[in-house]
Amino acid sequence: MPQSDSDKFTGAVPELYERYLVPMIFAPYAADLARRAAALQPARVLEMAAGTGALTRELARLLPPQASIVATDLNPPMLERARTVGTSRPVDWQVANAMQLPFDDGSFDLVVCQFGVMFFPDKPAAFAEARRVLAPGGTLLFNVWDRIEDNHFTAIVCEALASMFPDDPPQFMTRTPHGYHRQAEIAGHLRQGGFLAAPAMETLPETSTAESARIAAVALCQGTPLRPDLESRGPDALQRATDLCEQALAQAFGTGAIEARMQAHVVAVVA
């Protein structure tokens, strides 16, 4: 994965990401992952790739007050947005690289990550770092998107963009968010990272919702690293692409509020 994919959550992206993408696709999975985390009754929690804090807020709400939460992300603008939105109780926010975590061995009972693993350039190395900072018997818990074909808003947007740029279609969505869905590959990387136990994997369908096709188009074209890719294609390319994707989404799902299938894998493995 080009390192630039994880470096493009800057500029207007964090605000649009939080305003539109979180309720559209991230909130249901954040609630699910936080419930799973709470069931493990951890005392010390590390969140990697916290983004704008969708999962962090759910963890703060569901975990008992005595459980400590350290939320990290590589991108300061995303973490600053998370701080601004805030949580229901104190959280230790830190800028950190998942492949070089600044924590001692065995510091946490749970390492959790929502839709961030796909962005790690060296996944076995990131898993090894998670394994290192986990106490014996601790758990790594994360989710990743399934195939783009099972995530219908994004699939329609990618089809529309491919029609707009047939000679060089944007590849970010298929390459990165939806590029790490093969369960055997995930299990292999976990073994390489030092997790000897077999991971538990569950495929979890959900429903993505948006107030309108316009909101969904703005969320995906302007609130993700698709934005700098589209902006680089001409002074009006971002607006034209957003308009085209709005039309494609409205044609597929209707006007007014829209909804569609989305799907992810949830993975848990014990250190």
C-alpha positions as CSV (number, residue, x, y, z in Angstrom):
1,M,0.0,0.0,0.0
2,P,1.4,3.4,-0.9
3,Q,2.2,5.3,2.3
4,S,0.4,8.2,0.9
5,D,-2.9,6.4,1.5
6,S,-2.5,6.9,5.2
7,D,-1.2,10.4,4.9
8,K,-4.2,12.0,3.1
9,F,-6.6,12.4,6.0
10,T,-5.8,16.1,6.1
11,G,-7.3,19.4,5.1
12,A,-11.1,19.2,4.8
13,V,-11.1,15.4,5.1
14,P,-11.3,15.0,8.9
15,E,-14.4,17.2,9.3
16,L,-16.3,15.7,6.4
17,Y,-15.2,12.2,7.5
18,E,-16.7,12.8,11.0
19,R,-19.8,14.6,9.8
20,Y,-20.8,12.2,7.0
21,L,-18.8,9.0,7.0
22,V,-19.1,8.2,10.7
23,P,-22.9,8.0,10.8
24,M,-23.1,6.5,7.3
25,I,-20.8,3.5,7.7
26,F,-18.7,3.6,10.8
27,A,-21.2,4.1,13.7
28,P,-22.9,0.6,13.5
29,Y,-19.5,-1.2,13.5
30,A,-18.2,1.0,16.3
31,A,-21.1,0.0,18.5
32,D,-20.5,-3.6,17.7
33,L,-16.8,-3.6,18.3
34,A,-17.3,-1.6,21.6
35,R,-19.8,-4.2,22.8
36,R,-17.3,-7.0,22.1
37,A,-14.6,-5.0,23.9
38,A,-16.7,-4.5,26.9
39,A,-17.5,-8.2,27.2
40,L,-13.8,-8.9,27.6
41,Q,-13.7,-6.7,30.7
42,P,-10.3,-5.1,30.0
43,A,-8.7,-2.8,32.5
44,R,-6.2,-1.2,30.0
45,V,-7.2,-0.5,26.4
46,L,-5.1,0.7,23.5
47,E,-6.9,1.8,20.4
48,M,-4.9,2.0,17.2
49,A,-5.9,4.1,14.2
50,A,-8.6,5.9,16.2
51,G,-9.4,8.3,13.4
52,T,-11.9,10.9,14.5
53,G,-12.9,8.8,17.5
54,A,-16.0,6.9,16.4
55,L,-15.0,3.7,18.3
56,T,-13.3,5.7,21.1
57,R,-16.6,7.4,22.0
58,E,-18.3,4.0,22.2
59,L,-15.5,2.5,24.3
60,A,-15.7,5.5,26.7
61,R,-19.5,5.0,27.0
62,L,-19.5,1.2,27.5
63,L,-16.3,0.5,29.5
64,P,-16.3,1.0,33.2
65,P,-14.8,4.3,34.5
66,Q,-11.8,2.5,36.0
67,A,-10.8,1.1,32.6
68,S,-8.1,3.3,31.0
69,I,-8.3,4.1,27.3
70,V,-5.3,5.2,25.2
71,A,-6.5,6.2,21.7
72,T,-3.8,6.6,19.0
73,D,-3.6,7.6,15.3
74,L,-0.8,8.4,12.9
75,N,-2.5,11.5,11.5
76,P,-2.6,14.5,13.9
77,P,-5.5,16.2,12.0
78,M,-7.8,13.2,12.6
79,L,-6.8,12.9,16.2
80,E,-7.4,16.7,16.7
81,R,-10.9,16.3,15.3
82,A,-11.5,13.4,17.7
83,R,-10.3,15.6,20.6
84,T,-12.6,18.4,19.5
85,V,-15.7,16.1,19.3
86,G,-14.7,14.7,22.7
87,T,-15.7,11.7,24.7
88,S,-18.0,11.1,27.7
89,R,-14.9,10.6,30.0
90,P,-11.2,11.3,29.8
91,V,-9.2,9.5,27.1
92,D,-5.4,9.7,26.6
93,W,-5.0,10.8,23.0
94,Q,-1.6,10.2,21.4
95,V,-0.1,10.4,17.9
96,A,1.5,7.0,17.3
97,N,2.6,4.8,14.5
98,A,1.0,1.3,14.8
99,M,4.2,-0.3,13.6
100,Q,6.3,1.5,16.3
101,L,4.1,1.8,19.3
102,P,5.6,3.9,22.1
103,F,4.5,1.6,24.9
104,D,6.2,-1.0,27.1
105,D,5.8,-4.7,26.6
106,G,2.6,-6.1,28.2
107,S,1.0,-2.7,28.8
108,F,-2.5,-3.5,27.8
109,D,-5.2,-6.1,28.2
110,L,-6.9,-5.2,24.9
111,V,-5.7,-3.7,21.6
112,V,-8.6,-2.7,19.4
113,C,-8.7,-1.2,15.9
114,Q,-11.7,-0.1,13.8
115,F,-11.0,-0.2,10.0
116,G,-7.4,0.8,10.4
117,V,-5.5,-2.4,9.8
118,M,-6.0,-2.1,6.0
119,F,-3.9,1.1,6.1
120,F,-0.8,-0.5,7.8
121,P,2.0,-0.8,5.2
122,D,3.5,-3.8,7.0
123,K,0.6,-5.7,8.6
124,P,2.7,-8.5,10.2
125,A,4.9,-5.8,11.8
126,A,1.8,-4.0,13.1
127,F,0.4,-7.2,14.5
128,A,3.8,-7.9,16.1
129,E,3.7,-4.6,17.9
130,A,0.1,-5.3,19.1
131,R,1.3,-8.6,20.4
132,R,4.3,-7.0,22.1
133,V,2.2,-4.5,24.1
134,L,-0.5,-7.0,25.0
135,A,-0.2,-8.8,28.4
136,P,-0.3,-12.6,28.3
137,G,-3.9,-13.6,27.6
138,G,-4.8,-10.2,26.2
139,T,-6.8,-9.8,23.0
140,L,-6.3,-8.1,19.7
141,L,-9.8,-7.1,18.4
142,F,-10.3,-5.4,15.0
143,N,-12.5,-5.2,12.0
144,V,-11.8,-4.8,8.2
145,W,-14.1,-4.2,5.3
146,D,-15.2,-7.1,3.2
147,R,-15.1,-7.1,-0.6
148,I,-16.2,-3.9,-2.3
149,E,-18.9,-5.9,-4.0
150,D,-20.5,-6.4,-0.6
151,N,-20.4,-2.7,0.2
152,H,-22.9,-1.2,-2.2
153,F,-22.5,2.6,-1.7
154,T,-18.8,2.4,-2.3
155,A,-19.2,-0.1,-5.2
156,I,-21.6,2.3,-7.0
157,V,-19.2,5.2,-6.5
158,C,-16.3,3.3,-7.8
159,E,-18.2,2.3,-10.9
160,A,-19.2,5.9,-11.6
161,L,-15.6,7.1,-11.2
162,A,-14.4,4.4,-13.5
163,S,-16.8,5.6,-16.2
164,M,-15.5,9.2,-15.6
165,F,-11.8,8.2,-15.8
166,P,-11.8,5.0,-17.9
167,D,-8.1,5.2,-18.7
168,D,-7.0,5.7,-15.1
169,P,-9.8,5.0,-12.6
170,P,-9.1,5.9,-9.0
171,Q,-7.9,2.8,-7.1
172,F,-7.9,3.9,-3.5
173,M,-11.1,2.2,-2.4
174,T,-10.4,-1.2,-4.0
175,R,-6.7,-1.1,-3.1
176,T,-6.9,-0.1,0.6
177,P,-10.2,0.0,2.5
178,H,-11.5,-3.0,0.6
179,G,-8.2,-4.6,-0.3
180,Y,-7.7,-6.7,2.9
181,H,-10.6,-9.0,3.2
182,R,-9.2,-12.5,2.5
183,Q,-9.4,-14.3,5.8
184,A,-6.6,-16.7,5.1
185,E,-4.3,-13.8,4.4
186,I,-5.3,-12.1,7.7
187,A,-4.7,-15.3,9.6
188,G,-1.3,-15.7,8.0
189,H,-0.3,-12.2,8.9
190,L,-1.4,-12.7,12.5
191,R,0.8,-15.8,12.7
192,Q,3.7,-13.9,11.3
193,G,3.1,-11.2,14.0
194,G,3.4,-13.8,16.8
195,F,-0.2,-14.7,17.5
196,L,-0.1,-18.5,17.7
197,A,-3.8,-19.0,18.6
198,A,-6.3,-19.4,15.8
199,P,-8.2,-16.1,15.3
200,A,-12.0,-16.0,15.6
201,M,-13.5,-14.4,12.5
202,E,-17.0,-13.3,11.9
203,T,-18.5,-11.8,8.8
204,L,-21.0,-9.1,9.8
205,P,-23.4,-7.5,7.4
206,E,-24.9,-4.1,8.3
207,T,-27.0,-1.4,6.7
208,S,-25.3,1.9,5.6
209,T,-27.7,4.9,5.6
210,A,-27.4,8.4,4.3
211,E,-29.8,11.3,4.4
212,S,-29.5,11.7,0.6
213,A,-27.5,10.5,-2.4
214,R,-25.7,13.8,-2.2
215,I,-24.5,13.2,1.3
216,A,-23.3,9.8,0.4
217,A,-21.4,11.1,-2.6
218,V,-19.8,13.9,-0.6
219,A,-18.9,11.5,2.2
220,L,-17.1,9.1,-0.2
221,C,-15.6,11.5,-2.7
222,Q,-14.6,14.4,-0.4
223,G,-14.3,12.8,3.1
224,T,-11.8,10.1,2.2
225,P,-8.3,10.0,0.5
226,L,-10.2,9.8,-2.8
227,R,-10.4,13.6,-2.5
228,P,-6.7,14.5,-3.2
229,D,-6.7,11.9,-6.0
230,L,-9.8,13.6,-7.6
231,E,-8.4,17.1,-7.0
232,S,-5.2,16.2,-8.8
233,R,-7.2,15.4,-12.0
234,G,-8.2,19.0,-12.7
235,P,-9.6,22.2,-11.1
236,D,-13.2,21.0,-11.3
237,A,-12.7,17.2,-11.2
238,L,-13.7,16.9,-7.5
239,Q,-17.0,18.7,-8.0
240,R,-17.8,16.8,-11.3
241,A,-17.0,13.5,-9.7
242,T,-19.1,14.2,-6.7
243,D,-22.0,15.2,-8.9
244,L,-21.7,12.1,-11.1
245,C,-21.6,9.8,-8.0
246,E,-24.6,11.6,-6.6
247,Q,-26.5,10.8,-9.8
248,A,-25.3,7.2,-9.8
249,L,-26.3,6.7,-6.1
250,A,-29.7,8.3,-6.7
251,Q,-30.3,6.0,-9.7
252,A,-29.4,2.9,-7.7
253,F,-31.0,3.7,-4.4
254,G,-33.6,6.5,-5.0
255,T,-34.0,10.0,-3.8
256,G,-34.5,11.1,-0.2
257,A,-32.9,9.0,2.5
258,I,-31.1,6.0,1.1
259,E,-29.7,2.8,2.5
260,A,-27.7,-0.2,1.2
261,R,-25.8,-3.3,2.3
262,M,-22.3,-3.1,3.8
263,Q,-20.2,-5.9,5.2
264,A,-17.1,-6.4,7.3
265,H,-15.1,-9.1,9.0
266,V,-14.6,-8.9,12.8
267,V,-11.4,-10.6,14.1
268,A,-10.3,-11.5,17.6
269,V,-7.2,-13.3,18.6
270,V,-5.6,-14.0,22.0
271,A,-2.0,-13.3,22.7
